[in-house]
């Protein structure tokens, strides 16, 4: 199962359509706070957590800090992948601290084909 945490309705709608078409189980959260709650509820089913770098209530760095604070051992044992989605350039200073906590930083998809590749890669 994939968990997408993104506050952009356009991104979540496209993700939902593509994941459904591909037959991939998913859950969507629109804030970091709700994403943390969803993780706790779904953690035994999750394979990948996607988190947008900029959320309304926190950024990806703070989200990952809070998530790993109480779940680092479980995430490692369950091999759950943590992926930051961003439109920032890969060398952006803001990404440096957060990317050290994630398995990967991916550029935010900008086309349906990009969404398909992203979901296929991480599901």
N, C-alpha and C positions, 0 to 999 in steps of 0.2 A: 504494500500500500504506500502511496505517496501522500505527503502532507505539503500543501502549498500555503505559505503565509505571505500574503500580498494584499495591500489595500487598494489596488487599482482594479475597478470593476471590469475594465477591458481585458486585462491580463487574466483575471480569474475566470471570466466567461469563456475566453478562447481555450484556456487550459482545460476547463470542464468539458468542452465540446470534443477536443482532441483526445483526452484521456478516455472519455466514454466511447468514442469511435474505436479506440485501440483496445478496449476491454480492460483497461487498467483501473484498479481500485484506487480511489483518492479521497481526500478530504481537504476542504479549503477553509482557511481562517483569514480574517481581515485585519488582524492586529497581532502584535507581539504577545500581548497579555492573553488573548484567546488562543494563540498558537501554543503557548506553554500549557494551557489547560487541555487543549486537544492532544498534545503530545502525551500527557499523563494518561488520558483516556485510551489512546490508540497505540501506545508504545510497543505492545507485544505484536502488533500487526505491521508496524512501519518498516519500510526498507530505505526510504529517502525522505529527508525534510528539506524543502526549498524555502529559503527566507529572502525576501526582498531586502536590499540594503537599507532603504529608507522606508520606515513604517510611520504611521501617525503617532504612535505612543513610544516607540524606541527604534534604534537602528539595529542592524544585524549583529554588530559587536556586542551590544548590551543583551540582545536576545540570546545569543550563543553563550555569553557569560552566565546568564541565569539558568539556561538549559543545562549546561555542563556542571554547574555548581552542585546539582543534586542527581544528575543522571549520567555523568561521564563514564563510570564503570559499566553501566547497563548498555549505553550506546556502543561502547567498544566491544563488549561481549556479544551483543546482538548484531554487530556490524552494520548499524544504521549510518547511512551517509548523510552528511550535513553540507548543503550546497547553498552558497550565497548567489542570488540573482541580482545583477546590477547593470546600470547603463554607464557607470563610471569607467574610465579607462583602466586597464589592468594595472598600471603603475601608480594609480592615485594613492596619495598618502593616507587618505581615509580608510582605504581597504587593507592596509598592511596589518594592523592589529587584528582585525576581524578575520582576515584570511588565514591567520595562524591557527584559529580555532575551528576552521571548516576543513572539509575534505577537498573542496574545490570551489572556485569562483567561476561562474558562468555569466557570459553576457546575456542580458535579458533578451528573450526571443522577440524578433520584430516581424516575423512572418509565420504563416501556418506551417510551412516546411520546417522552420527553426523550432517551433513548438513540438512538432512530431519527433524531430531528432532528439531534442532534450528529454522528452518523456520516454522515448525508446531507450535512450542511453542509460537512464537512471531507474527504470522500472524492472 
